[in-house]
């Protein structure tokens, strides 16, 4: 995968009132040297916002609409 290749990332949310987890898959360009492609996520109605880690101490805020969401299995605790 080249440095400019898109990376698929799973964005997960947890509904505090229902206890349900959901996930959506988004294409986010990531630096392979970084541990994570994103550093934060927020949902406001149909709009999703994520913070992309663009480099050392460099962050970008992106808005995405229409992410398809599906039930997500609970994360495994190690």
C-alpha positions in Angstrom: 0.0 0.0 0.0 1.5 3.4 -1.0 1.7 6.4 1.2 -1.3 8.0 -0.5 -3.5 4.8 -0.5 -6.8 5.2 1.3 -7.3 3.3 4.5 -10.6 1.9 5.7 -11.3 2.7 9.3 -14.2 1.5 11.4 -15.9 4.3 13.3 -17.8 3.0 16.3 -20.4 4.7 18.5 -22.0 3.6 21.8 -25.5 4.8 22.7 -25.5 5.4 26.5 -29.3 5.1 26.9 -29.7 1.8 25.0 -26.2 0.4 25.5 -26.0 -0.5 21.8 -22.9 -0.3 19.8 -22.9 0.6 16.1 -20.2 1.0 13.5 -19.6 2.5 10.1 -16.8 2.1 7.7 -15.2 5.2 6.2 -12.3 5.8 3.8 -9.7 7.9 5.6 -6.2 8.7 4.4 -3.8 7.7 7.1 -0.1 8.0 7.7 1.2 4.4 8.1 3.7 5.6 10.7 1.0 6.8 13.0 -0.7 4.4 15.4 -4.3 5.6 14.5 -5.8 7.3 11.5 -8.3 9.3 13.7 -8.1 10.9 17.1 -11.8 11.7 17.7 -15.3 11.3 16.4 -18.7 13.0 16.9 -22.2 12.4 15.5 -24.8 15.2 15.0 -27.9 13.8 13.3 -26.9 12.6 9.9 -23.5 14.4 10.0 -20.4 12.6 11.3 -17.3 14.5 12.3 -13.8 13.0 12.8 -10.4 14.4 13.7 -7.7 13.0 11.3 -4.1 12.8 12.6 -2.3 14.4 9.7 1.1 14.4 11.3 3.0 15.0 14.5 0.8 17.5 16.4 -1.2 18.3 13.1 -4.9 17.5 13.1 -7.7 18.1 10.6 -11.5 18.1 11.2 -13.6 16.4 8.5 -17.3 16.2 8.1 -19.0 13.1 6.5 -22.7 12.6 5.7 -24.6 9.5 5.1 -22.4 6.9 6.8 -24.2 3.6 6.7 -24.4 2.2 10.3 -24.8 -1.4 11.4 -24.8 -3.2 14.8 -21.3 -3.8 16.1 -20.2 -6.6 18.3 -18.9 -5.6 21.7 -15.2 -5.1 21.8 -13.1 -7.8 23.4 -11.4 -7.0 26.6 -7.9 -8.3 26.8 
